[in-house]
Each structure stands twice: as C-alpha cells, then as structure tokens.
Amino acid sequence: MVRRYQYDDQFVVVADLGVTDADVDIDVLDDRALVVFDDGSNVAQLELQLPEGAASRGFINNGVVTIEVEQ
C-alpha cells in the first residue's frame, strides 16, 4: 500500500513493504524514487512518481519506506 501526503512545505510518500530494513534499497532521482526489495521469495521493484522539489530523501524504518520532497 502506498500513501501520499501533501503538507504546506513538504510532499511525503509512504509505502509499507512488510520486509526488514536490510532487504530494501532506495534511490531518489529527480522526480522518481526507485525502491528495490526482497520479500523472501523474490526481488521486487517499485517505482514512485514524485513532484519536483528542492530536495528529496528516502529512508526505511521497520519495513516502512518514507520519501520526503521539500517544496
């Protein structure tokens, strides 16, 4: 499940992958985030469209990927 939140100065995308943090790689490039993860049976890839912003960062905590875009 992917959720998107819009705040006054930030756009946030959250995806609950249900995997351990060590099984996830996140790359944020311009207006896209690429999330690659191993769910135990196969390697999957998730591409997320992001709004253009000043700075983007992605991180994972307890299997939940969060990508923040400053606006």
N, C-alpha and C positions, 0 to 999 in steps of 0.2 A: 504494500500500500504506500502510495506517495501522496504527501500533502504539501500544499503551497500556502504560505502566509505572507501577506503584504503589510508592512508597518510603515510609519512615516519616513524613516530613513534606511530601511532595510527590507530586502526580499529574502525569505527563507524557504528552502525546500527540505522536507524531512521524509526519509524512507526507512521503514522498519524491515530489515532484511532477515532478522531472526538467525544470524550467524555470529560467530565470535569475531571480535575485532581484528584478530590476526589473519582472518580469512578474507579481508577486504582491502582493496587498493582504490584510491580516489584520485582522479586527475581533473582539475578545473582549468579549462582553456577557453578564454573569451566568454562566449555565450553558451557554452556546453560543459556539462560535467559528465565524466565517464566513470562509472563505478563497476569494478570487476570483483566478483566474489565467488567463493567456493562453498556451496551449500551442503557439501558432504558427498553428493552423488555426481555432481558435475560443476563445471565452471560456467558462470553466467555473467552477462554484461548488461548493464542498464545505462542508457544514455538519457540525460535530462537536459531539456532546453532551459536556459536561464536568461533573464533580462540582462541587457548590457548595463554594467555598473562600474563604479570606480575601482572596486577591489572585491575579489571573491576568495573564499576559503572553504575548505571542506574538512570534516573530521568525523570520527565514528566513536560512539560510546555505547557499550552494551548492545551491540548489533544494530544501533540506530544511526544511520548516516544523516548528517546535517550539513547543508551547504548554505552559506550566507553570502549575499551580494549587497554591498553598500551602495546606496543611491544618492 
